[in-house]
């Protein structure tokens, strides 16, 4: 790009290369030429002024509380994400719980028995009527309790992450 | 580099002070890119905020194949490009030919000069840097967006052709060529506006 035509004025490319300190330009020759050539000195001076103008920062100002505004937005976005994560987890667990209940219990016959007897307040007898418990499958109850504990733990972790 | 890595790890671990320090260090770069590419003053600061929110959210994906400044610069550049696309601003215009003649036949040039009260300055008036810079900023604002970004990254942030190329996904040669053309055009506009003797 920076050609070296020694018998002519510095080209636009050479003038820019001179100010960019481009190693491809023969700087000694350029200095010598600039020393003898007012035309090129003037062109270089215009470029120098242009370069100063290009580096001028006037008008490039952010507000004084920019950093705090960004931090506040990051926190808000983080909370928004956690809210969604937490809500999604809750919905998922709700569905799992519903599916488990439907799989492991015989709700239809248990409810029918209740409506027949009309004694909805008798919770212990309701529990006793559930096929799951009456059949002695306590390990499933234990599993459910462990699952609930795991949910509690995950929720706690989410809360901790949010605070951090 | 090691310090940068340490800072990134702190931020990923949730250290907001480390993040604030990062924002302080790179807000100048982001501000330059956004302010030069986006003309709407009301949207600029919000876009700068968007850039840093994206930086925070994606920092764990930063692979350190490039400098952090280049990576943040790319996020800033892409955020501006997406904003301009939404606003339907033409992105890939080319420069009006620099050899458009002394009469200033470029439409941009004419539109600017038409707005200048009193037209060209008298020969015996000298031009203050402030005035010339104001004129220059207005001329830069007329350039296509890619040229504006390259001029800013090179002259205000001292980035190399390679770094600018990484930010804008352009080959180094294209960056160099765009830079040359933009500066040549701006120099000609300055000379047209202010006859040579005014600049001395």
Interface residues (C-beta under 8 A of the other chain):
Chain A: X1 X12 X13 X16 X42 X45 X46 X47 X49 X50 X51 X52 X53 X54 X55 X56 X57 X58 X59 X60 X61 X62 X63 X66 X67 X69 X70 X71 X73 X74 X75 X77 X161 X164
Chain B: X14 X16 X19 X20 X23 X24 X27 X28 X31 X32 X35 X45 X48 X49 X52 X53 X56 X57 X129 X130 X132 X133 X136 X137 X140 X151 X155 X156 X176 X180 X183 X184 X186 X187 X190 X191 X196 X199 X200
